[in-house]
Amino acid sequence: MTPAALKAAAGAAESVALIEVTNLARALEAMDEAGVRTVGAAGEAGQSLYELDLRGPTAWVLGAEGSGLRRLTRERCDVLARIPLRGQVESLNVSVAAGICLFETVRQRAHTPDRPGPA
């Protein structure tokens, strides 16, 4: 993490587990072997992230701003999901997209049958 990234994280980098990998393909394979489902965020995906069950072990895979996920990375993901956008917005900043994906994951996990959330 660069000093600029740490500053932009406003302290969150110290409370969230961050893992750097040198080979994304191998990391995705290791997650698959460990039973972690990988969900690639892709604007052209057929299903919305709101249609997915995100309560189990899940790793979000987000691509570069502009170009998105690389083809091989996209193929290694278990499922692709899009963030529904309205109007003329075609894509989001990767940090905004990550926030939306993680928020939906946390929201679903807070409302499981064994831990019902507020009505």
N, CA and C atoms as a LAMMPS dump frame, in Angstrom:
ITEM: TIMESTEP
0
ITEM: NUMBER OF ATOMS
357
ITEM: BOX BOUNDS ff ff ff
-5.0000000000000000e+02 5.0000000000000000e+02
-5.0000000000000000e+02 5.0000000000000000e+02
-5.0000000000000000e+02 5.0000000000000000e+02
ITEM: ATOMS id mol type element x y z
1 1 1 N 0.841 -1.18 0
2 1 2 C 0 0 0
3 1 3 C 0.886 1.242 0
4 2 1 N 0.605 2.108 -0.912
5 2 2 C 1.348 3.359 -0.979
6 2 3 C 0.847 4.315 0.095
7 3 1 N 1.657 5.302 0.467
8 3 2 C 1.184 6.283 1.453
9 3 3 C -0.099 6.991 0.992
10 4 1 N -0.224 7.269 -0.278
11 4 2 C -1.434 7.928 -0.789
12 4 3 C -2.657 7.029 -0.624
13 5 1 N -2.5 5.735 -0.889
14 5 2 C -3.616 4.797 -0.738
15 5 3 C -4.015 4.664 0.724
16 6 1 N -3.036 4.613 1.615
17 6 2 C -3.33 4.523 3.041
18 6 3 C -4.075 5.758 3.53
19 7 1 N -3.668 6.926 3.044
20 7 2 C -4.345 8.16 3.432
21 7 3 C -5.774 8.171 2.911
22 8 1 N -5.967 7.754 1.671
23 8 2 C -7.307 7.731 1.077
24 8 3 C -8.219 6.739 1.794
25 9 1 N -7.648 5.679 2.348
26 9 2 C -8.44 4.668 3.053
27 9 3 C -8.965 5.167 4.393
28 10 1 N -8.44 6.281 4.862
29 10 2 C -8.902 6.914 6.101
30 10 3 C -8.972 5.942 7.277
31 11 1 N -7.956 5.109 7.432
32 11 2 C -7.894 4.186 8.564
33 11 3 C -8.467 2.808 8.3
34 12 1 N -9.245 2.649 7.239
35 12 2 C -9.873 1.346 6.966
36 12 3 C -8.843 0.271 6.636
37 13 1 N -7.714 0.646 6.051
38 13 2 C -6.692 -0.34 5.687
39 13 3 C -6.113 -1.031 6.915
40 14 1 N -6.228 -0.398 8.064
41 14 2 C -5.711 -0.984 9.295
42 14 3 C -6.701 -1.941 9.952
43 15 1 N -7.958 -1.92 9.51
44 15 2 C -8.961 -2.772 10.138
45 15 3 C -9.528 -3.835 9.2
46 16 1 N -9.051 -3.87 7.972
47 16 2 C -9.524 -4.838 6.978
48 16 3 C -8.324 -5.658 6.512
49 17 1 N -8.517 -6.966 6.387
50 17 2 C -7.434 -7.826 5.922
51 17 3 C -7.18 -7.563 4.439
52 18 1 N -5.987 -7.136 4.111
53 18 2 C -5.582 -6.9 2.722
54 18 3 C -4.503 -7.908 2.36
55 19 1 N -4.668 -8.551 1.22
56 19 2 C -3.709 -9.557 0.79
57 19 3 C -3.25 -9.219 -0.612
58 20 1 N -1.949 -9.061 -0.795
59 20 2 C -1.398 -8.83 -2.127
60 20 3 C -0.947 -10.166 -2.701
61 21 1 N -1.207 -10.373 -3.984
62 21 2 C -0.775 -11.594 -4.651
63 21 3 C 0.042 -11.214 -5.873
64 22 1 N 0.995 -12.067 -6.217
65 22 2 C 1.81 -11.793 -7.402
66 22 3 C 1.218 -12.435 -8.65
67 23 1 N 0.408 -13.475 -8.461
68 23 2 C -0.192 -14.156 -9.601
69 23 3 C -1.683 -14.338 -9.329
70 24 1 N -2.499 -13.53 -9.993
71 24 2 C -3.937 -13.553 -9.736
72 24 3 C -4.56 -14.888 -10.115
73 25 1 N -4.125 -15.494 -11.214
74 25 2 C -4.687 -16.782 -11.644
75 25 3 C -4.483 -17.842 -10.565
76 26 1 N -3.28 -17.894 -9.984
77 26 2 C -3.006 -18.868 -8.924
78 26 3 C -3.809 -18.557 -7.669
79 27 1 N -3.967 -17.282 -7.369
80 27 2 C -4.747 -16.9 -6.191
81 27 3 C -6.212 -17.298 -6.369
82 28 1 N -6.767 -17.106 -7.551
83 28 2 C -8.148 -17.51 -7.81
84 28 3 C -8.295 -19.023 -7.711
85 29 1 N -7.306 -19.738 -8.189
86 29 2 C -7.32 -21.204 -8.105
87 29 3 C -7.268 -21.652 -6.647
88 30 1 N -6.431 -21.012 -5.851
89 30 2 C -6.313 -21.363 -4.431
90 30 3 C -7.621 -21.078 -3.689
91 31 1 N -8.276 -19.977 -4.037
92 31 2 C -9.562 -19.681 -3.403
93 31 3 C -10.603 -20.717 -3.778
94 32 1 N -10.598 -21.145 -5.031
95 32 2 C -11.525 -22.181 -5.48
96 32 3 C -11.3 -23.468 -4.685
97 33 1 N -10.047 -23.855 -4.522
98 33 2 C -9.712 -25.066 -3.77
99 33 3 C -10.114 -24.949 -2.305
100 34 1 N -10.127 -23.714 -1.787
101 34 2 C -10.5 -23.49 -0.383
102 34 3 C -12.012 -23.332 -0.212
103 35 1 N -12.774 -23.441 -1.302
104 35 2 C -14.221 -23.335 -1.208
105 35 3 C -14.765 -21.918 -1.223
106 36 1 N -13.965 -20.996 -1.694
107 36 2 C -14.395 -19.599 -1.786
108 36 3 C -14.894 -19.344 -3.203
109 37 1 N -16.12 -18.872 -3.326
110 37 2 C -16.678 -18.567 -4.645
111 37 3 C -16.177 -17.202 -5.089
112 38 1 N -15.712 -17.115 -6.324
113 38 2 C -15.229 -15.851 -6.851
114 38 3 C -16.284 -15.235 -7.755
115 39 1 N -16.594 -13.978 -7.467
116 39 2 C -17.593 -13.238 -8.227
117 39 3 C -16.886 -12.078 -8.918
118 40 1 N -16.91 -12.085 -10.235
119 40 2 C -16.307 -11.013 -11.012
120 40 3 C -17.328 -9.929 -11.291
121 41 1 N -16.965 -8.69 -11.023
122 41 2 C -17.849 -7.563 -11.325
123 41 3 C -17.627 -7.179 -12.784
124 42 1 N -18.683 -7.304 -13.581
125 42 2 C -18.584 -7.022 -15.015
126 42 3 C -19.881 -6.39 -15.499
127 43 1 N -19.776 -5.235 -16.114
128 43 2 C -20.946 -4.497 -16.553
129 43 3 C -21.83 -5.235 -17.533
130 44 1 N -21.255 -6.155 -18.303
131 44 2 C -22.027 -6.887 -19.309
132 44 3 C -22.592 -8.207 -18.784
133 45 1 N -22.411 -8.495 -17.509
134 45 2 C -22.906 -9.751 -16.93
135 45 3 C -24.42 -9.828 -17.048
136 46 1 N -24.929 -11.034 -17.189
137 46 2 C -26.359 -11.241 -17.341
138 46 3 C -27.164 -11.044 -16.071
139 47 1 N -26.538 -11.214 -14.914
140 47 2 C -27.286 -11.08 -13.661
141 47 3 C -26.719 -9.953 -12.799
142 48 1 N -27.59 -9.406 -12.005
143 48 2 C -27.237 -8.328 -11.099
144 48 3 C -26.65 -8.906 -9.817
145 49 1 N -25.814 -8.143 -9.138
146 49 2 C -25.282 -8.613 -7.851
147 49 3 C -26.405 -8.829 -6.852
148 50 1 N -27.55 -8.171 -7.035
149 50 2 C -28.677 -8.328 -6.123
150 50 3 C -29.401 -9.664 -6.331
151 51 1 N -29.109 -10.348 -7.412
152 51 2 C -29.706 -11.657 -7.679
153 51 3 C -28.873 -12.799 -7.103
154 52 1 N -27.677 -12.513 -6.64
155 52 2 C -26.774 -13.54 -6.123
156 52 3 C -26.975 -13.768 -4.635
157 53 1 N -26.715 -14.992 -4.199
158 53 2 C -26.659 -15.303 -2.775
159 53 3 C -25.202 -15.123 -2.357
160 54 1 N -24.924 -14.101 -1.593
161 54 2 C -23.555 -13.746 -1.207
162 54 3 C -23.241 -14.096 0.242
163 55 1 N -24.06 -14.987 0.829
164 55 2 C -23.889 -15.291 2.254
165 55 3 C -22.746 -16.25 2.549
166 56 1 N -22.316 -17.032 1.557
167 56 2 C -21.219 -17.967 1.784
168 56 3 C -19.874 -17.312 1.542
169 57 1 N -18.802 -18.094 1.67
170 57 2 C -17.457 -17.555 1.409
171 57 3 C -17.366 -17.013 -0.014
172 58 1 N -17.103 -15.725 -0.126
173 58 2 C -17.121 -15.045 -1.418
174 58 3 C -15.938 -14.102 -1.527
175 59 1 N -15.319 -14.094 -2.697
176 59 2 C -14.269 -13.123 -3.006
177 59 3 C -14.716 -12.333 -4.231
178 60 1 N -14.734 -11.027 -4.121
179 60 2 C -15.061 -10.169 -5.25
180 60 3 C -13.812 -9.912 -6.072
181 61 1 N -13.958 -9.969 -7.391
182 61 2 C -12.849 -9.691 -8.307
183 61 3 C -13.269 -8.503 -9.163
184 62 1 N -12.53 -7.421 -9.051
185 62 2 C -12.841 -6.206 -9.806
186 62 3 C -11.683 -5.867 -10.721
187 63 1 N -12.002 -5.392 -11.892
188 63 2 C -10.979 -5.089 -12.879
189 63 3 C -10.527 -3.648 -12.821
190 64 1 N -9.697 -3.323 -13.773
191 64 2 C -9.175 -1.967 -13.874
192 64 3 C -10.278 -1.011 -14.32
193 65 1 N -10.171 0.225 -13.88
194 65 2 C -11.134 1.229 -14.314
195 65 3 C -10.995 1.411 -15.818
196 66 1 N -12.1 1.401 -16.503
197 66 2 C -12.084 1.558 -17.957
198 66 3 C -12.117 0.227 -18.676
199 67 1 N -11.066 -0.578 -18.524
200 67 2 C -10.973 -1.836 -19.272
201 67 3 C -11.65 -3.009 -18.566
202 68 1 N -11.875 -2.907 -17.271
203 68 2 C -12.544 -3.979 -16.543
204 68 3 C -11.675 -5.199 -16.336
205 69 1 N -12.33 -6.359 -16.203
206 69 2 C -11.617 -7.616 -15.975
207 69 3 C -10.939 -8.09 -17.258
208 70 1 N -9.757 -8.618 -17.121
209 70 2 C -9.094 -9.249 -18.268
210 70 3 C -9.831 -10.539 -18.617
211 71 1 N -9.725 -10.951 -19.861
212 71 2 C -10.458 -12.125 -20.338
213 71 3 C -10.169 -13.358 -19.497
214 72 1 N -8.905 -13.669 -19.249
215 72 2 C -8.578 -14.88 -18.485
216 72 3 C -9.055 -14.784 -17.038
217 73 1 N -8.991 -13.607 -16.464
218 73 2 C -9.49 -13.421 -15.099
219 73 3 C -10.991 -13.65 -15.083
220 74 1 N -11.688 -13.073 -16.043
221 74 2 C -13.142 -13.24 -16.158
222 74 3 C -13.506 -14.72 -16.27
223 75 1 N -12.746 -15.476 -17.064
224 75 2 C -13.022 -16.899 -17.261
225 75 3 C -12.773 -17.721 -16.009
226 76 1 N -11.882 -17.268 -15.14
227 76 2 C -11.574 -18.008 -13.914
228 76 3 C -12.567 -17.742 -12.791
229 77 1 N -13.367 -16.69 -12.918
230 77 2 C -14.375 -16.399 -11.894
231 77 3 C -15.498 -17.424 -11.971
232 78 1 N -16.059 -17.766 -10.824
233 78 2 C -17.174 -18.713 -10.785
234 78 3 C -18.431 -18.123 -11.399
235 79 1 N -18.639 -16.828 -11.186
236 79 2 C -19.834 -16.159 -11.7
237 79 3 C -19.491 -14.686 -11.934
238 80 1 N -20.196 -14.089 -12.881
239 80 2 C -20.061 -12.658 -13.132
240 80 3 C -21.36 -11.968 -12.733
241 81 1 N -21.239 -10.766 -12.207
242 81 2 C -22.418 -10 -11.805
243 81 3 C -22.176 -8.532 -12.131
244 82 1 N -23.262 -7.85 -12.431
245 82 2 C -23.166 -6.428 -12.75
246 82 3 C -23.855 -5.615 -11.67
247 83 1 N -23.439 -4.368 -11.567
248 83 2 C -24.116 -3.4 -10.719
249 83 3 C -25.086 -2.666 -11.64
250 84 1 N -26.388 -2.758 -11.378
251 84 2 C -27.34 -2.08 -12.259
252 84 3 C -27.138 -0.562 -12.219
253 85 1 N -27.033 0.041 -13.376
254 85 2 C -26.837 1.489 -13.474
255 85 3 C -28.002 2.101 -14.251
256 86 1 N -28.321 3.297 -13.927
257 86 2 C -29.414 3.998 -14.602
258 86 3 C -28.858 5.236 -15.315
259 87 1 N -29.625 5.726 -16.25
260 87 2 C -29.236 6.948 -16.943
261 87 3 C -28.065 6.72 -17.874
262 88 1 N -27.216 7.718 -17.976
263 88 2 C -26.112 7.65 -18.926
264 88 3 C -24.809 7.172 -18.308
265 89 1 N -24.833 6.789 -17.056
266 89 2 C -23.631 6.274 -16.402
267 89 3 C -23.356 4.873 -16.947
268 90 1 N -22.164 4.664 -17.499
269 90 2 C -21.818 3.364 -18.078
270 90 3 C -20.935 2.533 -17.169
271 91 1 N -20.174 3.18 -16.294
272 91 2 C -19.303 2.436 -15.389
273 91 3 C -19.031 3.293 -14.156
274 92 1 N -18.461 2.643 -13.151
275 92 2 C -18.16 3.311 -11.892
276 92 3 C -16.669 3.252 -11.612
277 93 1 N -16.201 4.17 -10.798
278 93 2 C -14.854 4.117 -10.271
279 93 3 C -14.72 2.803 -9.509
280 94 1 N -13.565 2.137 -9.601
281 94 2 C -13.417 0.807 -9.001
282 94 3 C -13.625 0.834 -7.487
283 95 1 N -13.253 1.921 -6.829
284 95 2 C -13.47 1.975 -5.377
285 95 3 C -14.957 2.083 -5.055
286 96 1 N -15.711 2.799 -5.868
287 96 2 C -17.157 2.905 -5.671
288 96 3 C -17.804 1.545 -5.929
289 97 1 N -17.401 0.892 -7.013
290 97 2 C -17.936 -0.44 -7.33
291 97 3 C -17.637 -1.416 -6.199
292 98 1 N -16.418 -1.384 -5.676
293 98 2 C -16.055 -2.275 -4.57
294 98 3 C -16.934 -2.004 -3.356
295 99 1 N -17.173 -0.748 -3.05
296 99 2 C -18.022 -0.401 -1.915
297 99 3 C -19.432 -0.936 -2.072
298 100 1 N -19.99 -0.828 -3.266
299 100 2 C -21.344 -1.329 -3.517
300 100 3 C -21.381 -2.851 -3.376
301 101 1 N -20.411 -3.529 -3.969
302 101 2 C -20.37 -5 -3.902
303 101 3 C -20.21 -5.485 -2.467
304 102 1 N -19.326 -4.863 -1.726
305 102 2 C -19.102 -5.272 -0.342
306 102 3 C -20.288 -4.928 0.544
307 103 1 N -20.925 -3.778 0.305
308 103 2 C -22.104 -3.415 1.081
309 103 3 C -23.21 -4.441 0.886
310 104 1 N -23.446 -4.859 -0.365
311 104 2 C -24.5 -5.852 -0.618
312 104 3 C -24.159 -7.183 0.044
313 105 1 N -22.889 -7.546 0.041
314 105 2 C -22.475 -8.786 0.702
315 105 3 C -22.758 -8.715 2.197
316 106 1 N -22.377 -7.625 2.834
317 106 2 C -22.614 -7.447 4.268
318 106 3 C -24.112 -7.385 4.554
319 107 1 N -24.867 -6.691 3.711
320 107 2 C -26.319 -6.587 3.912
321 107 3 C -26.971 -7.96 3.908
322 108 1 N -26.59 -8.795 2.919
323 108 2 C -27.171 -10.142 2.858
324 108 3 C -26.776 -10.972 4.068
325 109 1 N -25.564 -10.862 4.503
326 109 2 C -25.106 -11.668 5.637
327 109 3 C -25.751 -11.231 6.94
328 110 1 N -26.144 -9.979 7.023
329 110 2 C -26.811 -9.485 8.228
330 110 3 C -28.263 -9.926 8.286
331 111 1 N -28.826 -10.382 7.163
332 111 2 C -30.238 -10.751 7.087
333 111 3 C -30.422 -12.223 6.781
334 112 1 N -29.591 -13.078 7.325
335 112 2 C -29.757 -14.509 7.136
336 112 3 C -30.874 -14.991 8.051
337 113 1 N -31.495 -16.144 7.733
338 113 2 C -32.603 -16.643 8.566
339 113 3 C -32.224 -16.81 10.04
340 114 1 N -30.966 -17.167 10.32
341 114 2 C -30.568 -17.347 11.71
342 114 3 C -30.2 -16.028 12.388
343 115 1 N -30.046 -14.96 11.596
344 115 2 C -29.753 -13.637 12.14
345 115 3 C -30.589 -12.592 11.41
346 116 1 N -31.885 -12.576 11.649
347 116 2 C -32.726 -11.612 10.925
348 116 3 C -32.348 -10.189 11.272
349 117 1 N -32.342 -9.353 10.262
350 117 2 C -32.031 -7.94 10.452
351 117 3 C -33.289 -7.147 10.737
352 118 1 N -33.15 -5.839 10.791
353 118 2 C -34.32 -5.001 11.065
354 118 3 C -35.327 -5.087 9.931
355 119 1 N -36.596 -4.971 10.268
356 119 2 C -37.668 -5.056 9.277
357 119 3 C -37.747 -3.807 8.447
